[in-house]
């Protein structure tokens, strides 16, 4: 049974507990009110605008190298040096590998020595020709006439005189003024000179044949020099071929060469490397049959890849194939895409937008106004000092602006800064 004293103690304790609880609740409420009142986010805002943007239709495509080249040696040999590896960039003309060149250098030296020897033979033949020409009194290019040969010319003069003396003696003998012996003496002198004339002409013919022989020797020696020089050129090419050069500039996608390995161009797979040129790239676009009338050479395109979803890459339609894929009912179109920074890679899949000639008006906002959470895109419309969350559907990206297909309207003020701190209904203070 409780006493009056006990009841008083219980009553006082209860009152005290109620006071403590009331105080605690009051403190929490006050703190909550204080936080709510001070939650103001500073933001910058931009007015939603409407501007014309190009129209387009979408397709898909795959990126491919502009050029792919398998590099193979021109001659067989053992690899002495390899100057590249997979993934490395090589300039056109740079040396990829060097083969051992000892044998090639020996062949070049032998061919060069042969040129020197043949040139000496030419000099000797020319000297012999000069001697024969001097004997006949000829210069280079002059034609020889036997009648102008010195021995023939002098003998001919004596023969003409002897002919006249014999004719005079014959007349005098016929008139009885000279004896028979005088006539026979003049005949004998003439006949001797006729023999000398035949001998002189024979000597001249021998000299002519000597000149012809010397000229033939000169021509043969010069031909031998030309042949030797051709052998030098071949030996120089053989030496140059010990260095295998890059035929194009690009990246090494495959390496099949190691020092000490013997390679031959006649082997079934003689390549030492594969080079791909990645700038520009070729984008092979599959255009649906119903859209082939919207594509022409020279049209601009933009593409996006999963590796860079927030970035557009520009290109131009360069080639249109003449026929459709009968199974897929698509037309393959090739566009050239600049890739100087090397971000895009052959083999990547791309979503393509092919620009049309007619523009359309679109609602545009800065990309900095977009807040993405998973697959949901949001913006915050600032109105009456508060941020109001709007879920939007995005469209074409144009530099630092992006199209909004639904969710906001022209004239709305959207937050472009501190969007990560915003939520629906939070108070904001515009800083611009």
Beta strands, then each sheet from edge to edge (+ up, - down):
strand 1: 40-43
strand 2: 45-47
strand 3: 49-72
strand 4: 77-82
strand 5: 89-90
strand 6: 95-99
strand 7: 243-245
strand 8: 250-255
strand 9: 262-263
strand 10: 271-288
strand 11: 300-305
strand 12: 308-325
strand 13: 330-337
strand 14: 349-366
strand 15: 371-373
strand 16: 376-383
strand 17: 386-391
strand 18: 393-398
strand 19: 401-406
strand 20: 413-415
strand 21: 427-430
sheet 1: 1+ 21+
sheet 2: 2+ 20-
sheet 3: 5+ 8- 10+ 3- 14+ 11- 12+ 13-
sheet 4: 5+ 8- 10+ 3- 14+ 19- 18+
sheet 5: 7+ 6- 4+ 9-
sheet 6: 15+ 16- 17+
end
